[in-house]
């Protein structure tokens, strides 16, 4: 894992951070623009802000970098990504004013196969997601006070109530979702207007992109996340519990 930037200040107590999340939610209200939300996060957490990006698109890093140039962008390199996803990651690192941090699991795919058996994702996808996504992100976020995500309410019922700013009990820091109210058309429009890198798979029937073995194309008009973990009663990896 590339070492994240050392925060400029000591991480404040959870009580202080939780209060800041509540204050931000009140200050921004329900209808703040993505730029206003990103500006608040950059202003409130200078040197202790990170953006999580799946490299489905780079709209969130682009929005945040306008207010926090050089911001750390955390990419969960699970070992199972599509080649197109790695290509998007490389474009983001080269074209945006950000610092991409590759966050990797403790075990390589080969080591995981030896310890837990091959294709764990087919037998216990929750365990695989925990080891390759949730636990690595938890470790990486330990150096920050706030993380920014690209979660949007439109993406599915588990995300329908996503606030702009919240206290993330799971990871113990502030969580900011500046695009929560955006539609997919707004997302695509912003990317086109600002020439933001977009994963090529989005135009190839993959409206939601995760690890290659667990992601399928989706029929037009279907739930965008229905191609994730097909065959399982699972629509979230655990990073964004409902």
ABEGO torsion letter per residue (X at the ends): XBBBBBBABBBBBAAAAAAAAAAAAAAAEAABBAAAAAAAAAAABBGABBBBBAGABAAAAAAAAAABBGBBBBBBBAGABBAAAAAAAAAAAAABBBBBBBBBBABBAAAAAAAAEBGAAAABAAAAAAAAAAAAAAAAAAABABBBBABBAAAEAAAAABBABBBBAAAGBBBBBAAAABBAAAAAAAAAAAGBBBBAAAAAGBABBBBAAABBBBBBGBBAAAABGBGBBBABAGABBX
